[in-house]
Amino acid sequence: MKTDSMTNLLKQNNAEISVVKANKILVAIEILENKERPSSKYEGKIKKYKALTEKGLAYGINKENPSSPGQTTPHYYVEKFDELFLLIKGNS
């Protein structure tokens, strides 16, 4: 299945919600989780990122971030975005 970023999918669907707000809702309903990893550039610094949970994998995949090895970026199934967006709207 084809995947895309939340930013692109919200724009394509003319959604009137920010990515930040959508992500907060997805964390609250356990589709996304906050994760951390040590910075590769700055010793002692922690980088934060989001990843799909086991439940969230029904709506997308965790793509390896090429510029940050060991870190993923959620990419959502285009075909399932309507269903995911209903969850976001229903919990906003």
N, C-alpha and C positions, 0 to 999 in steps of 0.2 A: 504494500500500500504506500502511496505517496505521502510524505510528511512535509511539514513546514513549521516555522516558528510561530509563537503566539502573536508576536507583533504583526507579521504578515497576514495571519488568518483573521485577526481583529480588523485590520484595514480592509481586507478583501470583502468582509461581511458588513462593512460600515457600522461596526459595533461602537456604541457610545460609552465605552469603558476603557480605562487605561490598562496597560499590561501589568503595572504594579498592583492595581486593585484586583484584577483577574487572578494574579498569582497569589495574593493574600487569601482570596476566597478558596482557591485550589489547595492551599496549605491547610486552611481551616477544615475542609472536607476530606482531607487526607489523600488527595490526588497527587500533590507535590509535597516534598519535604525539603527543609533547609539542611544543607550539608556544609562541611568545612574541610579545608585541606591546608597544609602548610604552604606558604609562598615559596616559589622556587628562586625568587630574586632577593627577597628580604628575609633574613634569618629572624625567626621569632614572630613573624607576621602570619596571620591566618586569613585565608581567602574564603569567602562565603559564596555558595552557589545553590541552585535549586536542582532537584532531580525528581523524576516521576517515582512514585511509590509502586509497590506491587499492584495495588488497586489502580493506580494511574496508568500502568502499562497497557490497560485495555484501550486507552485513548492515544497512545503514542509510544515513542522510544526515547531512551537516553542516548544521545549521540555524543561520542567522544569529542571534546573541544580540541581542535588541532593546535591552537595556540597555548593551551594549558593541559598538558598530559596529566591524566588522573582525574580530570574534571569533566563532567558531562553537561550537556545542554539539552533541555527537553525539546523534542520535536513532536508535533501532534499529527495524527492521521487526518488528512484533509476530509476523507469520507465520514469521519466520526465527529468532526468539529461541531456540527449542528447539535448533536446530542450533548457534547461537552459544554457548549455555550448555554444550553438550557439549564444545566446544572449550575453554571456560574450565575446566570440571571436569577435562578430560583433561590440562591443563597446570598444575593447582594443586599 
